[in-house]
Amino acid sequence: MRISTLPAKAATETELGVVYASVEGVNEHSYEECLAELEEKAKALGATALIGLQLVQSQFQWNQRTSLLATAIK
């Protein structure tokens, strides 16, 4: 699956919608875990790419989370 932080898509590609994934923790494994979850959700929609990938890591003492958001493309 092609993954990019850039929002550009080819004229032949179709947007399927926004996909979101979030996991507990902000550590050395949380990004990879979250990305795997995001890819799984995108594949379930029939996506071949994720564009406009955005990372959010919240480090509040009581709720540390890593989240990813992207547009699924087919």
PDB file with SEQRES, HELIX, SHEET and CRYST1 records, atoms N, CA, C and O in Angstrom:
SEQRES   1 A   74  MET ARG ILE SER THR LEU PRO ALA LYS ALA ALA THR GLU          
SEQRES   2 A   74  THR GLU LEU GLY VAL VAL TYR ALA SER VAL GLU GLY VAL          
SEQRES   3 A   74  ASN GLU HIS SER TYR GLU GLU CYS LEU ALA GLU LEU GLU          
SEQRES   4 A   74  GLU LYS ALA LYS ALA LEU GLY ALA THR ALA LEU ILE GLY          
SEQRES   5 A   74  LEU GLN LEU VAL GLN SER GLN PHE GLN TRP ASN GLN ARG          
SEQRES   6 A   74  THR SER LEU LEU ALA THR ALA ILE LYS                          
HELIX    1 AA1 SER A   30  ALA A   44  1                                  15    
SHEET    1 AA1 4 ARG A   2  ILE A   3  0                                        
SHEET    2 AA1 4 ALA A  49  PHE A  60  1                                        
SHEET    3 AA1 4 ASN A  63  ILE A  73 -1                                        
SHEET    4 AA1 4 GLU A  15  GLU A  24 -1                                        
CRYST1    1.000    1.000    1.000  90.00  90.00  90.00 P 1           1          
ATOM      1  N   MET A   1       0.849  -1.177   0.000  1.00  0.00           N  
ATOM      2  CA  MET A   1       0.000   0.000   0.000  1.00  0.00           C  
ATOM      3  C   MET A   1       0.892   1.236   0.000  1.00  0.00           C  
ATOM      4  O   MET A   1       1.847   1.324   0.771  1.00  0.00           O  
ATOM      5  N   ARG A   2       0.577   2.171  -0.856  1.00  0.00           N  
ATOM      6  CA  ARG A   2       1.308   3.439  -0.915  1.00  0.00           C  
ATOM      7  C   ARG A   2       0.803   4.335   0.210  1.00  0.00           C  
ATOM      8  O   ARG A   2      -0.403   4.488   0.402  1.00  0.00           O  
ATOM      9  N   ILE A   3       1.740   4.926   0.951  1.00  0.00           N  
ATOM     10  CA  ILE A   3       1.396   5.818   2.057  1.00  0.00           C  
ATOM     11  C   ILE A   3       2.198   7.096   1.899  1.00  0.00           C  
ATOM     12  O   ILE A   3       3.411   7.058   1.693  1.00  0.00           O  
ATOM     13  N   SER A   4       1.508   8.238   1.998  1.00  0.00           N  
ATOM     14  CA  SER A   4       2.185   9.522   1.822  1.00  0.00           C  
ATOM     15  C   SER A   4       1.572  10.577   2.729  1.00  0.00           C  
ATOM     16  O   SER A   4       0.374  10.556   3.008  1.00  0.00           O  
ATOM     17  N   THR A   5       2.406  11.492   3.180  1.00  0.00           N  
ATOM     18  CA  THR A   5       1.890  12.643   3.929  1.00  0.00           C  
ATOM     19  C   THR A   5       1.375  13.715   2.978  1.00  0.00           C  
ATOM     20  O   THR A   5       0.683  14.643   3.397  1.00  0.00           O  
ATOM     21  N   LEU A   6       1.711  13.588   1.697  1.00  0.00           N  
ATOM     22  CA  LEU A   6       1.247  14.554   0.702  1.00  0.00           C  
ATOM     23  C   LEU A   6      -0.208  14.263   0.326  1.00  0.00           C  
ATOM     24  O   LEU A   6      -0.605  13.098   0.288  1.00  0.00           O  
ATOM     25  N   PRO A   7      -1.003  15.288   0.051  1.00  0.00           N  
ATOM     26  CA  PRO A   7      -2.412  15.080  -0.254  1.00  0.00           C  
ATOM     27  C   PRO A   7      -2.703  14.811  -1.726  1.00  0.00           C  
ATOM     28  O   PRO A   7      -3.869  14.652  -2.089  1.00  0.00           O  
ATOM     29  N   ALA A   8      -1.691  14.755  -2.585  1.00  0.00           N  
ATOM     30  CA  ALA A   8      -1.905  14.614  -4.026  1.00  0.00           C  
ATOM     31  C   ALA A   8      -2.361  13.210  -4.404  1.00  0.00           C  
ATOM     32  O   ALA A   8      -1.883  12.214  -3.860  1.00  0.00           O  
ATOM     33  N   LYS A   9      -3.292  13.155  -5.346  1.00  0.00           N  
ATOM     34  CA  LYS A   9      -3.732  11.877  -5.894  1.00  0.00           C  
ATOM     35  C   LYS A   9      -3.792  11.991  -7.412  1.00  0.00           C  
ATOM     36  O   LYS A   9      -3.945  13.088  -7.950  1.00  0.00           O  
ATOM     37  N   ALA A  10      -3.674  10.875  -8.094  1.00  0.00           N  
ATOM     38  CA  ALA A  10      -3.747  10.855  -9.550  1.00  0.00           C  
ATOM     39  C   ALA A  10      -5.184  11.096  -9.995  1.00  0.00           C  
ATOM     40  O   ALA A  10      -6.125  10.837  -9.245  1.00  0.00           O  
ATOM     41  N   ALA A  11      -5.347  11.588 -11.209  1.00  0.00           N  
ATOM     42  CA  ALA A  11      -6.685  11.866 -11.745  1.00  0.00           C  
ATOM     43  C   ALA A  11      -7.533  10.604 -11.841  1.00  0.00           C  
ATOM     44  O   ALA A  11      -8.761  10.681 -11.809  1.00  0.00           O  
ATOM     45  N   THR A  12      -6.901   9.459 -11.955  1.00  0.00           N  
ATOM     46  CA  THR A  12      -7.622   8.188 -12.083  1.00  0.00           C  
ATOM     47  C   THR A  12      -7.998   7.578 -10.733  1.00  0.00           C  
ATOM     48  O   THR A  12      -8.739   6.596 -10.687  1.00  0.00           O  
ATOM     49  N   GLU A  13      -7.502   8.143  -9.646  1.00  0.00           N  
ATOM     50  CA  GLU A  13      -7.782   7.605  -8.313  1.00  0.00           C  
ATOM     51  C   GLU A  13      -9.052   8.226  -7.730  1.00  0.00           C  
ATOM     52  O   GLU A  13      -9.408   9.362  -8.043  1.00  0.00           O  
ATOM     53  N   THR A  14      -9.722   7.458  -6.881  1.00  0.00           N  
ATOM     54  CA  THR A  14     -10.966   7.891  -6.245  1.00  0.00           C  
ATOM     55  C   THR A  14     -10.787   7.905  -4.735  1.00  0.00           C  
ATOM     56  O   THR A  14     -10.222   6.973  -4.162  1.00  0.00           O  
ATOM     57  N   GLU A  15     -11.267   8.961  -4.094  1.00  0.00           N  
ATOM     58  CA  GLU A  15     -11.242   9.023  -2.628  1.00  0.00           C  
ATOM     59  C   GLU A  15     -12.346   8.144  -2.068  1.00  0.00           C  
ATOM     60  O   GLU A  15     -13.494   8.219  -2.506  1.00  0.00           O  
ATOM     61  N   LEU A  16     -11.997   7.317  -1.105  1.00  0.00           N  
ATOM     62  CA  LEU A  16     -12.969   6.442  -0.452  1.00  0.00           C  
ATOM     63  C   LEU A  16     -13.449   7.019   0.878  1.00  0.00           C  
ATOM     64  O   LEU A  16     -14.495   6.618   1.390  1.00  0.00           O  
ATOM     65  N   GLY A  17     -12.700   7.941   1.426  1.00  0.00           N  
ATOM     66  CA  GLY A  17     -13.064   8.549   2.697  1.00  0.00           C  
ATOM     67  C   GLY A  17     -11.881   8.604   3.633  1.00  0.00           C  
ATOM     68  O   GLY A  17     -10.781   8.163   3.300  1.00  0.00           O  
ATOM     69  N   VAL A  18     -12.119   9.146   4.800  1.00  0.00           N  
ATOM     70  CA  VAL A  18     -11.080   9.312   5.806  1.00  0.00           C  
ATOM     71  C   VAL A  18     -11.084   8.090   6.719  1.00  0.00           C  
ATOM     72  O   VAL A  18     -12.139   7.615   7.141  1.00  0.00           O  
ATOM     73  N   VAL A  19      -9.890   7.591   7.014  1.00  0.00           N  
ATOM     74  CA  VAL A  19      -9.752   6.493   7.971  1.00  0.00           C  
ATOM     75  C   VAL A  19      -8.950   6.991   9.167  1.00  0.00           C  
ATOM     76  O   VAL A  19      -8.078   7.850   9.043  1.00  0.00           O  
ATOM     77  N   TYR A  20      -9.272   6.425  10.330  1.00  0.00           N  
ATOM     78  CA  TYR A  20      -8.683   6.875  11.590  1.00  0.00           C  
ATOM     79  C   TYR A  20      -8.333   5.660  12.424  1.00  0.00           C  
ATOM     80  O   TYR A  20      -9.089   4.689  12.473  1.00  0.00           O  
ATOM     81  N   ALA A  21      -7.199   5.716  13.070  1.00  0.00           N  
ATOM     82  CA  ALA A  21      -6.812   4.659  14.007  1.00  0.00           C  
ATOM     83  C   ALA A  21      -6.162   5.305  15.220  1.00  0.00           C  
ATOM     84  O   ALA A  21      -5.516   6.347  15.107  1.00  0.00           O  
ATOM     85  N   SER A  22      -6.335   4.688  16.375  1.00  0.00           N  
ATOM     86  CA  SER A  22      -5.773   5.214  17.608  1.00  0.00           C  
ATOM     87  C   SER A  22      -5.429   4.048  18.523  1.00  0.00           C  
ATOM     88  O   SER A  22      -6.199   3.098  18.666  1.00  0.00           O  
ATOM     89  N   VAL A  23      -4.254   4.141  19.140  1.00  0.00           N  
ATOM     90  CA  VAL A  23      -3.814   3.101  20.074  1.00  0.00           C  
ATOM     91  C   VAL A  23      -3.339   3.762  21.364  1.00  0.00           C  
ATOM     92  O   VAL A  23      -2.963   4.934  21.379  1.00  0.00           O  
ATOM     93  N   GLU A  24      -3.363   2.996  22.429  1.00  0.00           N  
ATOM     94  CA  GLU A  24      -2.875   3.517  23.701  1.00  0.00           C  
ATOM     95  C   GLU A  24      -1.360   3.586  23.688  1.00  0.00           C  
ATOM     96  O   GLU A  24      -0.684   2.715  23.141  1.00  0.00           O  
ATOM     97  N   GLY A  25      -0.846   4.633  24.296  1.00  0.00           N  
ATOM     98  CA  GLY A  25       0.593   4.759  24.474  1.00  0.00           C  
ATOM     99  C   GLY A  25       1.269   5.677  23.470  1.00  0.00           C  
ATOM    100  O   GLY A  25       0.809   5.852  22.342  1.00  0.00           O  
ATOM    101  N   VAL A  26       2.364   6.251  23.913  1.00  0.00           N  
ATOM    102  CA  VAL A  26       3.261   7.049  23.075  1.00  0.00           C  
ATOM    103  C   VAL A  26       4.652   6.492  23.363  1.00  0.00           C  
ATOM    104  O   VAL A  26       5.344   6.936  24.279  1.00  0.00           O  
ATOM    105  N   ASN A  27       5.040   5.509  22.557  1.00  0.00           N  
ATOM    106  CA  ASN A  27       6.324   4.847  22.782  1.00  0.00           C  
ATOM    107  C   ASN A  27       6.910   4.399  21.453  1.00  0.00           C  
ATOM    108  O   ASN A  27       6.387   4.744  20.393  1.00  0.00           O  
ATOM    109  N   GLU A  28       7.984   3.639  21.503  1.00  0.00           N  
ATOM    110  CA  GLU A  28       8.689   3.269  20.281  1.00  0.00           C  
ATOM    111  C   GLU A  28       7.886   2.345  19.365  1.00  0.00           C  
ATOM    112  O   GLU A  28       8.212   2.234  18.183  1.00  0.00           O  
ATOM    113  N   HIS A  29       6.851   1.682  19.872  1.00  0.00           N  
ATOM    114  CA  HIS A  29       6.066   0.753  19.066  1.00  0.00           C  
ATOM    115  C   HIS A  29       4.690   1.295  18.687  1.00  0.00           C  
ATOM    116  O   HIS A  29       4.033   0.731  17.812  1.00  0.00           O  
ATOM    117  N   SER A  30       4.246   2.354  19.313  1.00  0.00           N  
ATOM    118  CA  SER A  30       2.872   2.809  19.110  1.00  0.00           C  
ATOM    119  C   SER A  30       2.600   3.304  17.684  1.00  0.00           C  
ATOM    120  O   SER A  30       1.503   3.101  17.164  1.00  0.00           O  
ATOM    121  N   TYR A  31       3.582   3.949  17.047  1.00  0.00           N  
ATOM    122  CA  TYR A  31       3.381   4.427  15.672  1.00  0.00           C  
ATOM    123  C   TYR A  31       3.166   3.251  14.721  1.00  0.00           C  
ATOM    124  O   TYR A  31       2.224   3.262  13.928  1.00  0.00           O  
ATOM    125  N   GLU A  32       4.033   2.231  14.794  1.00  0.00           N  
ATOM    126  CA  GLU A  32       3.909   1.070  13.908  1.00  0.00           C  
ATOM    127  C   GLU A  32       2.605   0.318  14.150  1.00  0.00           C  
ATOM    128  O   GLU A  32       1.960  -0.141  13.207  1.00  0.00           O  
ATOM    129  N   GLU A  33       2.227   0.197  15.404  1.00  0.00           N  
ATOM    130  CA  GLU A  33       0.973  -0.479  15.757  1.00  0.00           C  
ATOM    131  C   GLU A  33      -0.222   0.287  15.191  1.00  0.00           C  
ATOM    132  O   GLU A  33      -1.151  -0.309  14.645  1.00  0.00           O  
ATOM    133  N   CYS A  34      -0.187   1.588  15.325  1.00  0.00           N  
ATOM    134  CA  CYS A  34      -1.280   2.426  14.826  1.00  0.00           C  
ATOM    135  C   CYS A  34      -1.336   2.398  13.300  1.00  0.00           C  
ATOM    136  O   CYS A  34      -2.420   2.326  12.721  1.00  0.00           O  
ATOM    137  N   LEU A  35      -0.183   2.453  12.653  1.00  0.00           N  
ATOM    138  CA  LEU A  35      -0.131   2.414  11.188  1.00  0.00           C  
ATOM    139  C   LEU A  35      -0.682   1.089  10.663  1.00  0.00           C  
ATOM    140  O   LEU A  35      -1.402   1.073   9.664  1.00  0.00           O  
ATOM    141  N   ALA A  36      -0.356  -0.010  11.319  1.00  0.00           N  
ATOM    142  CA  ALA A  36      -0.875  -1.317  10.908  1.00  0.00           C  
ATOM    143  C   ALA A  36      -2.399  -1.353  11.008  1.00  0.00           C  
ATOM    144  O   ALA A  36      -3.068  -1.897  10.130  1.00  0.00           O  
ATOM    145  N   GLU A  37      -2.941  -0.778  12.072  1.00  0.00           N  
ATOM    146  CA  GLU A  37      -4.395  -0.718  12.255  1.00  0.00           C  
ATOM    147  C   GLU A  37      -5.041   0.151  11.171  1.00  0.00           C  
ATOM    148  O   GLU A  37      -6.098  -0.189  10.640  1.00  0.00           O  
ATOM    149  N   LEU A  38      -4.399   1.268  10.852  1.00  0.00           N  
ATOM    150  CA  LEU A  38      -4.907   2.169   9.818  1.00  0.00           C  
ATOM    151  C   LEU A  38      -4.911   1.480   8.454  1.00  0.00           C  
ATOM    152  O   LEU A  38      -5.888   1.582   7.712  1.00  0.00           O  
ATOM    153  N   GLU A  39      -3.835   0.785   8.122  1.00  0.00           N  
ATOM    154  CA  GLU A  39      -3.750   0.061   6.850  1.00  0.00           C  
ATOM    155  C   GLU A  39      -4.825  -1.017   6.762  1.00  0.00           C  
ATOM    156  O   GLU A  39      -5.429  -1.207   5.706  1.00  0.00           O  
ATOM    157  N   GLU A  40      -5.066  -1.720   7.862  1.00  0.00           N  
ATOM    158  CA  GLU A  40      -6.084  -2.768   7.886  1.00  0.00           C  
ATOM    159  C   GLU A  40      -7.472  -2.180   7.589  1.00  0.00           C  
ATOM    160  O   GLU A  40      -8.243  -2.754   6.820  1.00  0.00           O  
ATOM    161  N   LYS A  41      -7.773  -1.056   8.193  1.00  0.00           N  
ATOM    162  CA  LYS A  41      -9.066  -0.399   7.953  1.00  0.00           C  
ATOM    163  C   LYS A  41      -9.185   0.067   6.506  1.00  0.00           C  
ATOM    164  O   LYS A  41     -10.245  -0.058   5.893  1.00  0.00           O  
ATOM    165  N   ALA A  42      -8.088   0.607   5.959  1.00  0.00           N  
ATOM    166  CA  ALA A  42      -8.101   1.077   4.572  1.00  0.00           C  
ATOM    167  C   ALA A  42      -8.280  -0.082   3.597  1.00  0.00           C  
ATOM    168  O   ALA A  42      -9.037   0.033   2.632  1.00  0.00           O  
ATOM    169  N   LYS A  43      -7.595  -1.192   3.839  1.00  0.00           N  
ATOM    170  CA  LYS A  43      -7.714  -2.361   2.971  1.00  0.00           C  
ATOM    171  C   LYS A  43      -9.135  -2.913   2.996  1.00  0.00           C  
ATOM    172  O   LYS A  43      -9.629  -3.395   1.977  1.00  0.00           O  
ATOM    173  N   ALA A  44      -9.792  -2.846   4.145  1.00  0.00           N  
ATOM    174  CA  ALA A  44     -11.170  -3.309   4.257  1.00  0.00           C  
ATOM    175  C   ALA A  44     -12.113  -2.483   3.377  1.00  0.00           C  
ATOM    176  O   ALA A  44     -13.168  -2.966   2.965  1.00  0.00           O  
ATOM    177  N   LEU A  45     -11.730  -1.251   3.096  1.00  0.00           N  
ATOM    178  CA  LEU A  45     -12.517  -0.388   2.202  1.00  0.00           C  
ATOM    179  C   LEU A  45     -12.155  -0.598   0.732  1.00  0.00           C  
ATOM    180  O   LEU A  45     -12.813  -0.058  -0.157  1.00  0.00           O  
ATOM    181  N   GLY A  46     -11.110  -1.381   0.482  1.00  0.00           N  
ATOM    182  CA  GLY A  46     -10.644  -1.597  -0.879  1.00  0.00           C  
ATOM    183  C   GLY A  46      -9.607  -0.590  -1.328  1.00  0.00           C  
ATOM    184  O   GLY A  46      -9.357  -0.457  -2.526  1.00  0.00           O  
ATOM    185  N   ALA A  47      -8.998   0.120  -0.394  1.00  0.00           N  
ATOM    186  CA  ALA A  47      -8.022   1.157  -0.724  1.00  0.00           C  
ATOM    187  C   ALA A  47      -6.694   0.547  -1.174  1.00  0.00           C  
ATOM    188  O   ALA A  47      -6.305  -0.540  -0.747  1.00  0.00           O  
ATOM    189  N   THR A  48      -6.019   1.284  -2.047  1.00  0.00           N  
ATOM    190  CA  THR A  48      -4.685   0.898  -2.499  1.00  0.00           C  
ATOM    191  C   THR A  48      -3.639   1.894  -2.024  1.00  0.00           C  
ATOM    192  O   THR A  48      -2.440   1.669  -2.189  1.00  0.00           O  
ATOM    193  N   ALA A  49      -4.096   3.000  -1.430  1.00  0.00           N  
ATOM    194  CA  ALA A  49      -3.171   4.031  -0.955  1.00  0.00           C  
ATOM    195  C   ALA A  49      -3.803   4.834   0.171  1.00  0.00           C  
ATOM    196  O   ALA A  49      -5.025   4.899   0.306  1.00  0.00           O  
ATOM    197  N   LEU A  50      -2.935   5.445   0.978  1.00  0.00           N  
ATOM    198  CA  LEU A  50      -3.347   6.393   2.014  1.00  0.00           C  
ATOM    199  C   LEU A  50      -2.584   7.684   1.748  1.00  0.00           C  
ATOM    200  O   LEU A  50      -1.358   7.671   1.640  1.00  0.00           O  
ATOM    201  N   ILE A  51      -3.303   8.795   1.643  1.00  0.00           N  
ATOM    202  CA  ILE A  51      -2.637  10.073   1.401  1.00  0.00           C  
ATOM    203  C   ILE A  51      -3.011  11.059   2.506  1.00  0.00           C  
ATOM    204  O   ILE A  51      -4.001  10.872   3.214  1.00  0.00           O  
ATOM    205  N   GLY A  52      -2.213  12.100   2.641  1.00  0.00           N  
ATOM    206  CA  GLY A  52      -2.474  13.118   3.653  1.00  0.00           C  
ATOM    207  C   GLY A  52      -2.354  12.594   5.066  1.00  0.00           C  
ATOM    208  O   GLY A  52      -3.071  13.048   5.958  1.00  0.00           O  
ATOM    209  N   LEU A  53      -1.455  11.641   5.287  1.00  0.00           N  
ATOM    210  CA  LEU A  53      -1.281  11.016   6.602  1.00  0.00           C  
ATOM    211  C   LEU A  53      -0.905  12.059   7.655  1.00  0.00           C  
ATOM    212  O   LEU A  53       0.010  12.856   7.456  1.00  0.00           O  
ATOM    213  N   GLN A  54      -1.621  12.040   8.771  1.00  0.00           N  
ATOM    214  CA  GLN A  54      -1.350  12.965   9.871  1.00  0.00           C  
ATOM    215  C   GLN A  54      -1.206  12.173  11.171  1.00  0.00           C  
ATOM    216  O   GLN A  54      -1.965  11.242  11.441  1.00  0.00           O  
ATOM    217  N   LEU A  55      -0.226  12.562  11.953  1.00  0.00           N  
ATOM    218  CA  LEU A  55       0.065  11.918  13.236  1.00  0.00           C  
ATOM    219  C   LEU A  55      -0.288  12.861  14.375  1.00  0.00           C  
ATOM    220  O   LEU A  55       0.041  14.047  14.341  1.00  0.00           O  
ATOM    221  N   VAL A  56      -0.965  12.316  15.389  1.00  0.00           N  
ATOM    222  CA  VAL A  56      -1.256  13.072  16.609  1.00  0.00           C  
ATOM    223  C   VAL A  56      -0.854  12.197  17.787  1.00  0.00           C  
ATOM    224  O   VAL A  56      -1.307  11.059  17.908  1.00  0.00           O  
ATOM    225  N   GLN A  57      -0.004  12.731  18.650  1.00  0.00           N  
ATOM    226  CA  GLN A  57       0.362  12.019  19.862  1.00  0.00           C  
ATOM    227  C   GLN A  57      -0.005  12.892  21.048  1.00  0.00           C  
ATOM    228  O   GLN A  57       0.550  13.976  21.231  1.00  0.00           O  
ATOM    229  N   SER A  58      -0.943  12.411  21.852  1.00  0.00           N  
ATOM    230  CA  SER A  58      -1.334  13.149  23.051  1.00  0.00           C  
ATOM    231  C   SER A  58      -0.655  12.502  24.244  1.00  0.00           C  
ATOM    232  O   SER A  58      -0.666  11.281  24.394  1.00  0.00           O  
ATOM    233  N   GLN A  59      -0.075  13.322  25.079  1.00  0.00           N  
ATOM    234  CA  GLN A  59       0.692  12.800  26.198  1.00  0.00           C  
ATOM    235  C   GLN A  59       0.160  13.289  27.538  1.00  0.00           C  
ATOM    236  O   GLN A  59       0.931  13.544  28.464  1.00  0.00           O  
ATOM    237  N   PHE A  60      -1.157  13.417  27.638  1.00  0.00           N  
ATOM    238  CA  PHE A  60      -1.737  13.747  28.932  1.00  0.00           C  
ATOM    239  C   PHE A  60      -1.418  12.610  29.892  1.00  0.00           C  
ATOM    240  O   PHE A  60      -1.413  11.442  29.501  1.00  0.00           O  
ATOM    241  N   GLN A  61      -1.160  12.942  31.113  1.00  0.00           N  
ATOM    242  CA  GLN A  61      -0.734  11.953  32.096  1.00  0.00           C  
ATOM    243  C   GLN A  61      -1.705  10.779  32.196  1.00  0.00           C  
ATOM    244  O   GLN A  61      -1.270   9.641  32.372  1.00  0.00           O  
ATOM    245  N   TRP A  62      -2.982  11.024  32.090  1.00  0.00           N  
ATOM    246  CA  TRP A  62      -3.981   9.985  32.294  1.00  0.00           C  
ATOM    247  C   TRP A  62      -4.424   9.309  30.993  1.00  0.00           C  
ATOM    248  O   TRP A  62      -5.170   8.331  31.041  1.00  0.00           O  
ATOM    249  N   ASN A  63      -3.981   9.808  29.827  1.00  0.00           N  
ATOM    250  CA  ASN A  63      -4.455   9.233  28.573  1.00  0.00           C  
ATOM    251  C   ASN A  63      -3.437   9.459  27.456  1.00  0.00           C  
ATOM    252  O   ASN A  63      -3.624  10.353  26.630  1.00  0.00           O  
ATOM    253  N   GLN A  64      -2.375   8.675  27.417  1.00  0.00           N  
ATOM    254  CA  GLN A  64      -1.384   8.805  26.358  1.00  0.00           C  
ATOM    255  C   GLN A  64      -1.818   7.963  25.162  1.00  0.00           C  
ATOM    256  O   GLN A  64      -2.043   6.759  25.286  1.00  0.00           O  
ATOM    257  N   ARG A  65      -1.936   8.620  23.982  1.00  0.00           N  
ATOM    258  CA  ARG A  65      -2.416   7.940  22.783  1.00  0.00           C  
ATOM    259  C   ARG A  65      -1.626   8.378  21.568  1.00  0.00           C  
ATOM    260  O   ARG A  65      -1.114   9.496  21.505  1.00  0.00           O  
ATOM    261  N   THR A  66      -1.539   7.473  20.602  1.00  0.00           N  
ATOM    262  CA  THR A  66      -0.998   7.762  19.286  1.00  0.00           C  
ATOM    263  C   THR A  66      -2.132   7.552  18.294  1.00  0.00           C  
ATOM    264  O   THR A  66      -2.773   6.501  18.292  1.00  0.00           O  
ATOM    265  N   SER A  67      -2.379   8.544  17.455  1.00  0.00           N  
ATOM    266  CA  SER A  67      -3.464   8.476  16.484  1.00  0.00           C  
ATOM    267  C   SER A  67      -2.962   8.850  15.097  1.00  0.00           C  
ATOM    268  O   SER A  67      -2.074   9.690  14.949  1.00  0.00           O  
ATOM    269  N   LEU A  68      -3.540   8.216  14.085  1.00  0.00           N  
ATOM    270  CA  LEU A  68      -3.235   8.521  12.696  1.00  0.00           C  
ATOM    271  C   LEU A  68      -4.533   8.736  11.925  1.00  0.00           C  
ATOM    272  O   LEU A  68      -5.549   8.092  12.190  1.00  0.00           O  
ATOM    273  N   LEU A  69      -4.475   9.643  10.979  1.00  0.00           N  
ATOM    274  CA  LEU A  69      -5.621  10.002  10.157  1.00  0.00           C  
ATOM    275  C   LEU A  69      -5.120  10.140   8.732  1.00  0.00           C  
ATOM    276  O   LEU A  69      -4.063  10.729   8.506  1.00  0.00           O  
ATOM    277  N   ALA A  70      -5.865   9.604   7.758  1.00  0.00           N  
ATOM    278  CA  ALA A  70      -5.463   9.711   6.353  1.00  0.00           C  
ATOM    279  C   ALA A  70      -6.685   9.540   5.461  1.00  0.00           C  
ATOM    280  O   ALA A  70      -7.738   9.081   5.904  1.00  0.00           O  
ATOM    281  N   THR A  71      -6.527   9.914   4.202  1.00  0.00           N  
ATOM    282  CA  THR A  71      -7.570   9.709   3.203  1.00  0.00           C  
ATOM    283  C   THR A  71      -7.264   8.424   2.445  1.00  0.00           C  
ATOM    284  O   THR A  71      -6.163   8.250   1.922  1.00  0.00           O  
ATOM    285  N   ALA A  72      -8.244   7.526   2.388  1.00  0.00           N  
ATOM    286  CA  ALA A  72      -8.085   6.270   1.671  1.00  0.00           C  
ATOM    287  C   ALA A  72      -8.395   6.505   0.188  1.00  0.00           C  
ATOM    288  O   ALA A  72      -9.369   7.174  -0.158  1.00  0.00           O  
ATOM    289  N   ILE A  73      -7.550   5.942  -0.674  1.00  0.00           N  
ATOM    290  CA  ILE A  73      -7.643   6.127  -2.118  1.00  0.00           C  
ATOM    291  C   ILE A  73      -7.714   4.767  -2.801  1.00  0.00           C  
ATOM    292  O   ILE A  73      -7.077   3.800  -2.381  1.00  0.00           O  
ATOM    293  N   LYS A  74      -8.516   4.724  -3.877  1.00  0.00           N  
ATOM    294  CA  LYS A  74      -8.607   3.496  -4.688  1.00  0.00           C  
ATOM    295  C   LYS A  74      -8.274   3.825  -6.120  1.00  0.00           C  
ATOM    296  O   LYS A  74      -8.288   2.940  -6.976  1.00  0.00           O  
TER     297      LYS A  74                                                      
END                                                                             
